[in-house]
């Protein structure tokens, strides 16, 4: 009896389908180094935290670059464990406001709805919530600004 080949480690993939009929955050991915141009079965997400009706839920768009692993190396059990940016142009635009050596976090949608937390000293740091029209709530050392 021969063992099927095992695939351990992370592999680059591209999201081909992100509409999970079970709405669990699964995606279908093309992983050329593993299966050429064939799609994987539904890849389960490896979200950073969660539990019964709570947690983080964010699914990459079709065309996004994702890191894929396989449960116990089995190609039939893919897991998407994160995304990667193929170029600086793909990085959320607001992330460029935070200098590389300064702690910060950006959550930004394609339409530019943004949640930014920055430890930049002074009035440019703090917390910002901004929508697509530019309406914004800013909390920093100067106080709370709603515009």
Residue pairs with C-beta under 8 A, 6 or more apart in sequence:
4 74
4 75
5 75
6 70
6 72
6 73
6 74
7 34
7 70
7 73
7 74
7 75
8 69
8 70
8 73
9 69
10 67
10 68
10 69
10 81
11 31
11 33
11 34
11 67
11 68
11 69
12 31
12 32
12 33
12 65
12 66
12 67
12 68
12 84
13 29
13 30
13 31
13 40
13 43
13 65
13 66
13 67
13 68
13 80
14 29
14 30
14 63
14 64
14 65
14 66
15 27
15 28
15 29
15 60
15 61
15 62
15 63
15 64
15 66
16 27
16 28
16 29
16 30
16 39
16 62
17 27
17 28
17 39
17 62
18 27
18 28
18 59
18 60
18 61
18 62
20 26
20 27
20 42
20 59
24 44
24 45
25 44
25 45
25 47
25 57
25 58
25 59
26 42
26 43
26 44
26 45
27 42
27 43
27 45
27 59
27 60
27 66
27 80
28 39
28 40
28 41
28 42
28 43
29 39
29 40
29 43
29 66
29 68
29 78
29 80
30 37
30 38
30 39
30 40
31 40
31 68
31 78
34 40
34 68
34 70
34 75
35 75
40 68
40 75
40 78
41 76
41 77
41 78
42 78
43 68
43 78
43 79
43 80
44 77
44 78
44 79
44 80
45 59
45 79
45 80
46 69
46 79
46 80
46 81
46 82
47 55
47 56
47 57
47 58
48 56
49 55
49 56
50 56
50 57
60 66
60 80
60 83
61 110
64 83
65 83
65 84
65 85
65 86
66 80
66 81
66 82
66 83
66 84
67 80
67 81
67 82
67 83
67 84
68 78
68 79
68 80
68 81
69 78
69 79
69 81
70 77
70 78
70 79
71 77
71 78
71 79
85 91
92 106
92 107
92 108
92 114
93 108
93 112
94 106
94 108
94 112
94 114
94 116
94 130
95 104
95 106
95 108
97 116
97 118
97 120
97 124
98 104
98 106
98 116
98 118
98 120
99 120
102 118
102 119
102 120
102 125
103 119
104 116
104 117
104 118
104 119
104 120
105 116
105 117
106 114
106 115
106 116
106 117
107 114
107 115
107 116
108 114
108 115
108 116
111 132
112 130
112 132
113 130
113 131
113 132
114 128
114 129
114 130
115 128
115 129
116 127
116 128
116 129
116 130
117 126
117 127
118 124
118 125
118 126
118 127
118 128
119 125
122 141
123 140
123 141
123 142
124 140
125 140
125 141
126 138
126 139
126 140
126 141
127 138
127 139
127 140
128 136
128 137
128 138
128 139
129 136
129 137
130 136
130 137
134 147
135 147
136 145
136 146
136 147
137 144
137 145
137 146
138 144
138 145
138 146
138 147
139 145
